[in-house]
């Protein structure tokens, strides 16, 4: 596992809060995401983790606090090709959509070059490289609708990679994917982090997936109540499980 420079921040959140109307969704979030890290952001449904992601990506403005991307105020940050994003339920589309795997990934090059720029041979080479990284190069001429859910998700990661990002965010990427494909998917994320030195941020409620390859874990429940190494997270989790188990035993004996 490579080392992470904790002084080199891609994302810096300072006292970030967010309200939907009168409802406080996030409160005083302070979080740095370091270059080269593999960070798992975990929390239950409704804990605010997807809202936090949208604030980082600039899809929502914080109600208060500041967000920096690559050292710049997020409001002034323009080089969006540095950030890859694989949203929730990305594979929930029309299975009859007549696009090949190569064409789907090429859409990411338009995002980098601009909609009205023609695709060149160099772009196709980047597509091939991205598909090789997710082990889907042999499927480039297949229709996207013919693939399994796990295979489709790999293609959409390739579409994110083809913009040549420095950080990739994935929001609940294994929803609807069977366990075998899910395990392979987590292996892939670990490989991309280690081999390409890609900064990976996985937003999920799947603790098993985070435990597989993440280097650090951030736990969100409307505020950030834990952010440390995976080892510390697992230690805390085991301690909490033991305390809950002992409490149940004591309660049983008391009865």
C-alpha positions in Angstrom: 0.0 0.0 0.0 1.4 3.4 -1.0 1.8 6.2 1.5 -0.4 9.3 1.5 0.9 12.8 2.0 -1.5 14.3 4.6 -0.3 17.8 3.8 -1.4 17.6 0.1 -5.2 18.2 0.1 -7.4 17.9 -3.0 -10.5 18.7 -1.0 -10.8 20.9 2.1 -14.1 21.4 3.9 -14.2 23.9 6.8 -17.3 24.2 9.0 -19.6 23.2 6.3 -23.3 23.1 7.1 -26.4 22.6 5.0 -30.1 23.1 5.5 -33.1 22.0 3.4 -35.5 24.7 4.4 -35.6 24.5 8.2 -34.1 21.0 8.3 -30.4 20.8 9.3 -28.9 18.1 7.1 -25.2 18.7 7.8 -23.5 20.6 10.7 -20.0 21.9 11.0 -18.2 19.3 8.7 -14.4 19.7 8.7 -12.8 17.2 6.3 -9.7 17.1 4.2 -9.3 14.5 1.4 -5.6 13.9 0.7 -4.0 13.2 -2.7 -3.6 9.4 -3.3 -6.0 8.4 -0.6 -8.8 5.8 -0.8 -11.4 7.2 1.5 -14.7 5.5 2.4 -17.5 7.9 3.5 -20.0 5.8 5.4 -23.3 6.4 7.0 -26.9 5.2 7.0 -29.6 6.3 4.6 -30.5 9.8 5.4 -27.3 10.6 7.3 -26.3 13.3 4.8 -23.4 11.7 3.0 -24.9 12.1 -0.5 -25.6 15.8 0.3 -22.0 16.2 1.4 -20.9 14.7 -1.9 -23.1 17.1 -3.9 -21.6 20.0 -2.0 -18.0 18.8 -2.7 -18.9 18.5 -6.4 -20.5 21.9 -6.5 -24.0 20.6 -7.2 -25.2 22.2 -4.0 -23.9 25.4 -2.3 -23.2 25.0 1.5 -25.5 27.0 3.8 -22.3 28.0 5.6 -18.7 27.2 5.7 -16.1 26.9 2.9 -15.1 24.3 0.2 -11.7 24.3 -1.5 -10.8 22.1 -4.5 -7.1 21.8 -5.4 -6.4 24.8 -3.2 -9.1 27.0 -4.9 -12.4 28.2 -3.6 -14.9 25.7 -5.1 -17.0 28.6 -6.5 -14.0 29.6 -8.7 -12.8 26.2 -9.6 -13.1 25.6 -13.4 -11.0 22.5 -14.3 -13.8 20.0 -13.7 -12.0 17.3 -15.8 -9.8 16.7 -12.7 -12.8 15.3 -10.9 -14.5 12.0 -12.0 -18.0 11.1 -10.7 -19.9 7.9 -10.9 -23.4 8.6 -9.5 -26.0 6.4 -7.8 -27.9 3.9 -10.0 -25.9 4.9 -13.1 -26.8 1.6 -14.7 -30.6 2.4 -14.4 -31.1 3.3 -18.1 -32.9 2.0 -21.1 -31.4 -1.4 -21.9 -32.2 -0.9 -25.6 -30.2 2.3 -25.8 -28.2 1.7 -29.0 -24.7 2.7 -27.9 -21.6 0.5 -27.8 -19.2 0.4 -24.8 -16.7 2.4 -26.7 -19.3 5.1 -27.5 -20.4 5.4 -23.9 -16.8 5.9 -22.7 -16.1 8.4 -25.5 -18.8 10.6 -24.0 -16.3 11.3 -21.2 -13.8 12.7 -23.8 -16.5 15.2 -25.0 -16.7 16.4 -21.4 -13.0 17.1 -21.4 -12.6 18.5 -25.0 -15.9 20.2 -25.4 -19.1 19.1 -27.1 -18.3 20.6 -30.5 -14.7 19.3 -30.8 -14.2 16.3 -33.0 -12.9 13.0 -31.6 -9.3 12.2 -32.6 -7.3 9.1 -32.5 -5.7 10.1 -29.3 -9.1 10.2 -27.7 -9.8 6.6 -28.8 -6.5 5.5 -27.3 -7.5 7.1 -24.0 -10.8 5.1 -24.2 -8.9 1.9 -24.9 -6.6 2.6 -21.9 -9.5 3.3 -19.6 -11.3 0.1 -20.7 -8.1 -1.9 -20.1 -7.9 -0.5 -16.6 -11.4 -1.8 -15.7 -10.8 -5.0 -17.7 -13.5 -4.3 -20.3 -11.4 -3.7 -23.4 -12.7 -6.9 -25.1 -16.2 -5.6 -24.8 -15.7 -2.3 -26.6 -17.9 -3.2 -29.6 -20.7 -4.7 -27.4 -23.9 -2.8 -26.8 -24.0 -1.4 -23.3 -27.5 -2.9 -22.7 -26.2 -6.4 -23.3 -23.9 -6.3 -20.3 -24.5 -7.3 -16.7 -25.0 -4.7 -14.0 -21.4 -5.2 -12.7 -20.0 -4.9 -16.2 -22.0 -1.8 -16.9 -20.7 -0.2 -13.8 -17.1 -0.9 -14.9 -17.8 0.9 -18.2 -19.1 3.9 -16.4 -16.0 4.0 -14.2 -14.0 3.9 -17.5 -16.1 6.9 -18.7 -15.0 8.8 -15.5 -11.4 7.7 -16.0 -11.2 8.8 -19.6 -11.3 12.5 -18.6 -7.9 11.8 -16.8 -9.1 12.8 -13.4 -7.0 13.1 -10.3 -9.9 12.1 -8.0 -13.0 10.0 -8.5 -16.1 10.0 -6.4 -18.4 7.0 -6.5 -21.9 7.2 -4.8 -23.3 3.8 -3.7 -21.8 2.3 -6.9 -22.7 -1.4 -6.1 -26.5 -0.9 -5.6 -28.3 -3.7 -7.5 -25.0 -5.6 -8.2 -24.7 -9.2 -7.0 -22.1 -10.1 -4.3 -19.6 -11.8 -6.7 -19.5 -8.7 -9.0 -19.5 -6.5 -5.9 -16.3 -8.1 -4.5 -14.6 -7.8 -7.9 -15.7 -4.2 -8.1 -14.0 -3.4 -4.8 -10.8 -5.2 -6.0 -10.9 -2.9 -9.0 -11.2 0.3 -6.9 -8.2 -0.8 -4.8 -6.2 -1.5 -8.0 -7.0 1.9 -9.5 -5.9 3.6 -6.3 -2.7 1.6 -6.0 -1.6 1.3 -9.7 -2.7 4.6 -11.0 -2.2 6.5 -7.7 -5.8 7.7 -8.3 -7.5 9.3 -5.3 -10.8 7.4 -4.7 -13.7 8.4 -2.6 -16.4 5.8 -2.0 -19.7 6.9 -0.6 -21.5 3.8 0.8 -23.4 2.2 3.6 -21.6 -1.1 2.8 -19.1 -1.6 5.6 -17.8 -4.8 4.0 -16.8 -2.9 0.9 -15.1 -0.1 2.8 -13.1 -2.7 4.9 -11.9 -4.4 1.7 -9.6 -1.6 0.4 -10.1 1.8 1.9 -7.1 3.5 3.6 -9.2 5.9 5.6 -12.9 6.1 6.8 -15.1 9.1 7.5 -18.4 8.4 9.3 -21.2 10.9 8.8 -24.4 11.2 10.7 -25.3 14.8 9.9 -22.0 15.7 11.4 -18.6 14.1 11.0 -18.1 11.9 14.1 -15.1 9.8 13.0 -12.3 10.2 10.5 -9.2 8.1 10.7 -7.4 5.0 9.3 -9.2 1.9 8.4 -7.4 0.1 11.2 -8.7 2.5 13.8 -12.2 2.3 12.3 -12.2 -1.5 12.5 -10.9 -1.3 16.1 -13.7 1.1 17.0 -16.3 -1.1 15.3 -15.2 -4.2 17.1 -15.2 -2.4 20.4 -18.8 -1.1 19.8 -19.9 -4.5 18.8 -18.5 -6.0 22.0 -20.1 -3.2 24.1 -23.4 -3.8 22.5 -23.1 -7.6 22.9 -22.1 -7.3 26.6 -24.9 -4.9 27.2 -27.4 -7.4 25.8 -25.9 -10.1 28.1 -26.1 -7.9 31.2 -29.7 -7.0 30.3 -30.6 -10.6 29.8 -29.0 -11.6 33.2 -30.8 -8.7 34.9 -34.1 -10.0 33.6 
